[in-house]
Amino acid sequence: MAKEIPSHLCKQQIERIQIPDLKKTGQIFEMKYPLFLLLFLLILPFGYGNTLDRTRTADTLKLDTHEIVPISDSRQYIRIKGSVENPVLLFLSGGPGDTVTGSMKQMFSKLSEEFLVVLWDIRSTGETAKLGNSKPEFTQELFERDTRELTGYLLNRFGKEKLYLAGLSWGTVLGFYMVEHHPELLHAFIAVSPIIDQVRSEKMSIELLMKEAGAENNETAVSELSLVEVPFKNADQLYYSRKWIFIKEGNSLGKKKSFKKYVYNWSATWLELFNEGIQTNLFESLPAVECPVYFIVGKNDYRTLYTLAEAYYKDLKAPVKGFFLFENSGHLIPYQDRARFQKTIIDSILKK
């Protein structure tokens, strides 16, 4: 059953930031404004690099801002671009721990012409990691609550009843939580390379890799993959899995020594949370939904197998649903096939 957004969100203050150069200075200058000044703030040029475009086209007001907002018990960084008169599109990154807030122009340029695009650095990620927040225990429930509160904040701020939600990979775990518990807040959910029954997907990928390694007499691959259990017990197991998946995908990163170090560093923060999130089986837990759901998947994805997403799409009961298979793409569709990714959302979802 859908739950109401906490009423205190209507009273939250917002924090706007001016950032001369976050990467060079690491400094953030903040000014706090009560909510009754919100309308006034929206028509002032602030931020860095003249981030508010006051040019009116077809009587619209465009934003291009970097902001810090209060979410739960923390302060978190969001990137906003687009017209306030367009529908809001909140994008949930993968990982967990990935950031795309620095890629608005590269990955979301066309989408920001049709939507008010919001990118978000979750806890311990990107610019949010620089804000000195306390670090509670990372649980799925914590990030679900953050997602719900940010959604409520955006709707209240921009005077919308609903928004479009998109998630990539692990971001779809949070997305499907919103679909299940707050469908009344969503125009639609767009699941990109979604986690559907990830324990089964991981096991199927390992079996495929083991079979191919055996046929090629690749003793190293067979030996390392035979050590992997799902959910992953440690960083070694995750590394062996991802190493051979990357090599299968033609990604040279899997062969580099630096990749192992990256996996170990990532695992120290995120592996436990990742393992918690992947144990959900949507075939069992979410057979029907109350808002439109669209799937964008890559045929060459060996991290979240498209065949499971396709099977779930066929079984799913939804008021509206759609399935888009990118024949030449792998897991990271918004990175690998940016133009088609954006065109699909605009032409086949927004304007359908």
Secondary structure per residue as TSV (DSSP state, phi and psi in degrees):
chain	resnum	aa	ss	phi	psi
A	1	M	-	360.0	139.0
A	2	A	-	-66.7	143.2
A	3	K	-	-109.2	152.3
A	4	E	-	-78.3	147.2
A	5	I	-	-68.9	134.9
A	6	P	-	-52.5	135.3
A	7	S	G	-65.1	-23.8
A	8	H	G	-67.0	-14.3
A	9	L	G	-65.5	-29.0
A	10	C	G	-66.6	-19.9
A	11	K	G	-106.1	0.5
A	12	Q	-	-64.5	144.7
A	13	Q	-	-86.2	159.3
A	14	I	E	-115.4	156.1
A	15	E	E	-120.0	124.3
A	16	R	E	-103.6	148.2
A	17	I	E	-127.2	146.4
A	18	Q	E	-110.6	124.5
A	19	I	-	-123.2	102.3
A	20	P	S	-57.9	-47.9
A	21	D	-	-169.7	93.7
A	22	L	H	-56.5	-41.6
A	23	K	H	-70.0	-31.5
A	24	K	H	-89.0	-40.1
A	25	T	H	-102.0	-28.9
A	26	G	-	68.0	10.6
A	27	Q	-	-100.0	143.1
A	28	I	-	-129.5	126.8
A	29	F	E	-108.8	124.1
A	30	E	E	-118.6	149.8
A	31	M	E	-135.5	133.2
A	32	K	E	-102.3	140.6
A	33	Y	E	-133.6	136.8
A	34	P	-	-68.3	162.1
A	35	L	G	-62.8	-28.2
A	36	F	G	-68.7	-13.0
A	37	L	G	-92.4	3.2
A	38	L	H	-56.2	-49.3
A	39	L	H	-60.2	-40.4
A	40	F	H	-61.8	-41.3
A	41	L	H	-62.8	-36.2
A	42	L	H	-68.0	-15.4
A	43	I	T	-110.5	13.2
A	44	L	S	-105.4	144.9
A	45	P	-	-80.7	112.3
A	46	F	-	-143.0	-176.1
A	47	G	S	88.8	-163.6
A	48	Y	S	-113.7	153.3
A	49	G	S	65.2	31.3
A	50	N	S	54.6	56.5
A	51	T	-	-67.9	-19.3
A	52	L	E	-96.5	116.4
A	53	D	E	-86.8	111.8
A	54	R	E	-88.5	3.2
A	55	T	E	-68.0	127.0
A	56	R	E	-98.3	127.8
A	57	T	E	-127.2	124.3
A	58	A	T	53.5	38.6
A	59	D	T	58.2	39.3
A	60	T	E	-114.1	159.4
A	61	L	E	-118.6	123.0
A	62	K	E	-101.4	142.0
A	63	L	E	-115.7	147.5
A	64	D	E	-149.4	82.8
A	65	T	E	-127.7	157.5
A	66	H	E	-117.3	126.0
A	67	E	E	-140.5	156.9
A	68	I	E	-112.8	131.4
A	69	V	E	-127.7	151.5
A	70	P	E	-78.9	122.8
A	71	I	E	-130.1	121.0
A	72	S	T	53.3	-121.3
A	73	D	T	-103.5	23.1
A	74	S	E	-140.4	174.6
A	75	R	E	-116.8	128.1
A	76	Q	E	-132.9	154.0
A	77	Y	E	-97.1	134.3
A	78	I	E	-132.1	153.7
A	79	R	E	-118.6	128.2
A	80	I	E	-125.6	135.4
A	81	K	E	-150.6	134.3
A	82	G	E	136.9	-175.8
A	83	S	E	-87.8	137.2
A	84	V	T	-68.1	-13.7
A	85	E	T	-87.1	-10.6
A	86	N	S	-86.2	160.4
A	87	P	-	-63.7	147.0
A	88	V	E	-79.2	136.9
A	89	L	E	-122.6	111.0
A	90	L	E	-97.5	124.6
A	91	F	E	-105.6	127.5
A	92	L	E	-103.7	116.1
A	93	S	-	-73.0	165.7
A	94	G	S	-88.5	-161.8
A	95	G	T	120.6	-102.8
A	96	P	T	-67.3	157.2
A	97	G	T	108.9	-3.4
A	98	D	-	-79.1	154.7
A	99	T	-	-131.7	138.0
A	100	V	-	-124.1	9.2
A	101	T	G	-64.1	-21.2
A	102	G	G	-89.5	5.3
A	103	S	G	-118.8	26.2
A	104	M	H	-56.8	-49.2
A	105	K	H	-66.7	-43.4
A	106	Q	H	-70.7	-39.8
A	107	M	H	-108.6	-18.8
A	108	F	H	-131.0	19.0
A	109	S	T	-60.7	-45.7
A	110	K	T	-72.7	-38.2
A	111	L	H	-63.3	-35.5
A	112	S	H	-72.0	-9.4
A	113	E	H	-83.4	-22.1
A	114	E	H	-112.1	-20.6
A	115	F	S	-126.0	165.2
A	116	L	E	-92.1	97.7
A	117	V	E	-83.4	133.3
A	118	V	E	-122.7	121.9
A	119	L	E	-109.1	146.9
A	120	W	E	-136.8	129.3
A	121	D	E	-93.9	109.8
A	122	I	-	-70.5	179.0
A	123	R	T	-51.7	139.8
A	124	S	T	61.9	22.3
A	125	T	S	-128.6	139.9
A	126	G	G	51.5	-131.9
A	127	E	G	-70.4	-28.5
A	128	T	G	-61.9	-34.1
A	129	A	G	-63.4	-19.0
A	130	K	G	-89.4	-1.6
A	131	L	S	-91.8	0.7
A	132	G	-	72.8	26.0
A	133	N	-	-68.6	149.2
A	134	S	-	-66.0	155.0
A	135	K	-	-113.2	96.7
A	136	P	-	-74.3	175.7
A	137	E	-	-63.1	129.2
A	138	F	-	-81.4	115.0
A	139	T	-	-129.0	161.3
A	140	Q	H	-60.7	-39.6
A	141	E	H	-60.9	-38.4
A	142	L	H	-61.6	-46.8
A	143	F	H	-74.6	-28.4
A	144	E	H	-64.4	-42.8
A	145	R	H	-64.2	-41.9
A	146	D	H	-59.4	-42.6
A	147	T	H	-63.8	-43.9
A	148	R	H	-62.2	-43.1
A	149	E	H	-70.9	-38.7
A	150	L	H	-65.2	-40.4
A	151	T	H	-58.5	-47.4
A	152	G	H	-62.8	-39.7
A	153	Y	H	-60.5	-48.3
A	154	L	H	-64.1	-41.9
A	155	L	H	-64.1	-44.3
A	156	N	H	-66.1	-42.7
A	157	R	H	-64.3	-43.9
A	158	F	H	-97.7	6.5
A	159	G	T	66.1	37.2
A	160	K	-	-106.7	151.7
A	161	E	S	-90.4	-28.2
A	162	K	-	-143.5	163.0
A	163	L	E	-138.5	166.1
A	164	Y	E	-89.3	136.4
A	165	L	E	-120.5	130.4
A	166	A	E	-126.9	143.1
A	167	G	E	-138.0	144.7
A	168	L	E	-113.0	125.9
A	169	S	T	54.4	-117.5
A	170	W	T	-59.5	-27.8
A	171	G	H	-59.6	-23.6
A	172	T	H	-72.6	-21.1
A	173	V	H	-61.1	-46.1
A	174	L	H	-68.5	-37.3
A	175	G	H	-63.2	-45.8
A	176	F	H	-68.8	-26.6
A	177	Y	H	-61.0	-45.7
A	178	M	H	-65.2	-38.3
A	179	V	H	-60.8	-42.3
A	180	E	H	-72.8	-42.0
A	181	H	H	-103.5	-21.4
A	182	H	-	-138.5	51.4
A	183	P	G	-63.9	-24.8
A	184	E	G	-67.8	-12.6
A	185	L	G	-96.5	-0.7
A	186	L	E	-118.4	128.0
A	187	H	E	-65.0	-42.3
A	188	A	E	-169.8	158.6
A	189	F	E	-114.2	131.9
A	190	I	E	-111.3	108.3
A	191	A	E	-97.6	112.5
A	192	V	E	-106.5	124.1
A	193	S	S	46.9	58.9
A	194	P	-	-76.5	152.3
A	195	I	-	-87.6	112.8
A	196	I	S	-109.1	-59.6
A	197	D	B	-141.0	77.6
A	198	Q	H	-71.1	-29.2
A	199	V	H	-60.3	-45.7
A	200	R	H	-66.3	-40.4
A	201	S	H	-61.5	-45.0
A	202	E	H	-61.8	-43.5
A	203	K	H	-65.6	-40.1
A	204	M	H	-64.4	-40.2
A	205	S	H	-64.9	-42.5
A	206	I	H	-64.1	-41.5
A	207	E	H	-61.4	-41.8
A	208	L	H	-63.4	-45.5
A	209	L	H	-65.3	-39.3
A	210	M	H	-63.5	-42.8
A	211	K	H	-63.1	-44.9
A	212	E	H	-67.4	-39.6
A	213	A	H	-64.5	-38.6
A	214	G	H	-65.1	-41.8
A	215	A	H	-65.3	-28.2
A	216	E	T	-95.7	4.3
A	217	N	T	55.6	38.5
A	218	N	-	-90.3	88.5
A	219	E	H	-65.9	-33.3
A	220	T	H	-63.6	-46.1
A	221	A	H	-63.9	-44.9
A	222	V	H	-60.5	-44.0
A	223	S	H	-64.4	-45.6
A	224	E	H	-71.6	-42.3
A	225	L	H	-67.8	-28.2
A	226	S	T	-67.7	-15.6
A	227	L	T	-88.0	-8.4
A	228	V	-	-84.2	131.4
A	229	E	-	-119.1	153.1
A	230	V	S	-128.3	128.8
A	231	P	S	-59.0	155.0
A	232	F	-	-68.8	130.8
A	233	K	-	-80.8	-26.5
A	234	N	S	-159.7	177.4
A	235	A	H	-66.6	-31.3
A	236	D	H	-57.6	-47.7
A	237	Q	H	-64.1	-43.0
A	238	L	H	-63.2	-41.7
A	239	Y	H	-61.5	-46.6
A	240	Y	H	-62.4	-40.2
A	241	S	H	-63.0	-52.5
A	242	R	H	-70.9	-33.2
A	243	K	H	-56.0	-50.8
A	244	W	H	-79.4	-26.1
A	245	I	H	-66.1	-44.7
A	246	F	H	-61.7	-42.9
A	247	I	H	-63.7	-40.5
A	248	K	H	-60.3	-37.9
A	249	E	H	-78.9	-5.7
A	250	G	T	83.4	16.6
A	251	N	-	-90.9	113.8
A	252	S	G	-67.3	-14.7
A	253	L	G	-58.2	-32.8
A	254	G	G	-61.2	-21.7
A	255	K	G	-93.3	-6.6
A	256	K	S	-89.9	143.6
A	257	K	H	-64.1	-32.1
A	258	S	H	-63.5	-25.7
A	259	F	H	-66.4	-39.3
A	260	K	H	-62.2	-43.1
A	261	K	H	-62.7	-41.1
A	262	Y	H	-60.6	-46.2
A	263	V	H	-61.8	-40.8
A	264	Y	H	-66.8	-42.3
A	265	N	H	-64.6	-43.3
A	266	W	H	-62.1	-43.7
A	267	S	H	-61.6	-33.2
A	268	A	H	-60.5	-32.0
A	269	T	H	-97.8	-39.5
A	270	W	H	-115.3	-15.6
A	271	L	H	-61.7	-42.0
A	272	E	H	-62.8	-42.5
A	273	L	H	-66.2	-41.8
A	274	F	H	-58.5	-46.9
A	275	N	H	-61.7	-35.9
A	276	E	H	-65.0	-42.9
A	277	G	H	-69.9	-31.0
A	278	I	T	-83.3	-4.4
A	279	Q	T	-85.3	-2.3
A	280	T	-	-77.8	138.0
A	281	N	B	-115.3	102.9
A	282	L	H	-66.3	-24.5
A	283	F	H	-57.4	-34.8
A	284	E	H	-95.3	-40.7
A	285	S	H	-86.9	-23.4
A	286	L	-	-142.4	69.5
A	287	P	S	-77.0	-16.4
A	288	A	B	-144.2	146.3
A	289	V	-	-133.2	166.9
A	290	E	S	-114.4	12.0
A	291	C	S	-138.9	160.7
A	292	P	-	-61.2	140.9
A	293	V	E	-133.8	132.9
A	294	Y	E	-124.5	142.4
A	295	F	E	-115.3	129.2
A	296	I	E	-120.8	115.5
A	297	V	E	-134.2	155.7
A	298	G	E	-106.3	133.6
A	299	K	T	-65.8	-26.2
A	300	N	T	-100.0	26.4
A	301	D	-	-89.3	117.2
A	302	Y	T	-106.5	4.0
A	303	R	T	-95.0	-40.1
A	304	T	T	-129.4	98.3
A	305	L	T	-60.3	128.3
A	306	Y	H	-65.3	-25.9
A	307	T	H	-63.5	-33.9
A	308	L	H	-71.2	-40.3
A	309	A	H	-62.7	-40.1
A	310	E	H	-65.5	-42.4
A	311	A	H	-64.5	-41.0
A	312	Y	H	-66.6	-41.4
A	313	Y	H	-57.1	-43.1
A	314	K	H	-66.9	-35.4
A	315	D	H	-81.3	-27.3
A	316	L	-	-65.4	132.5
A	317	K	B	-96.0	118.3
A	318	A	-	-147.0	151.8
A	319	P	S	-60.5	-36.8
A	320	V	S	-146.6	139.9
A	321	K	E	-149.4	157.1
A	322	G	E	-150.2	154.3
A	323	F	E	-136.4	123.9
A	324	F	E	-125.0	113.4
A	325	L	E	-99.7	119.8
A	326	F	E	-92.8	104.9
A	327	E	T	-61.1	-32.8
A	328	N	T	-107.3	11.3
A	329	S	-	-105.7	157.8
A	330	G	-	-105.2	-136.1
A	331	H	S	-77.1	-39.4
A	332	L	-	-95.2	63.5
A	333	I	H	-57.3	-45.4
A	334	P	H	-62.8	-23.5
A	335	Y	H	-86.7	-42.2
A	336	Q	H	-83.9	-32.6
A	337	D	S	-135.5	61.8
A	338	R	H	-60.6	-44.5
A	339	A	H	-65.1	-47.9
A	340	R	H	-68.1	-37.3
A	341	F	H	-56.8	-50.0
A	342	Q	H	-68.8	-40.3
A	343	K	H	-63.4	-38.9
A	344	T	H	-62.3	-44.4
A	345	I	H	-66.4	-41.3
A	346	I	I	-72.2	-51.6
A	347	D	I	-80.8	-36.6
A	348	S	I	-102.8	-9.8
A	349	I	I	-120.6	-58.8
A	350	L	I	-64.8	-46.9
A	351	K	-	-97.3	9.7
A	352	K	-	-66.5	360.0
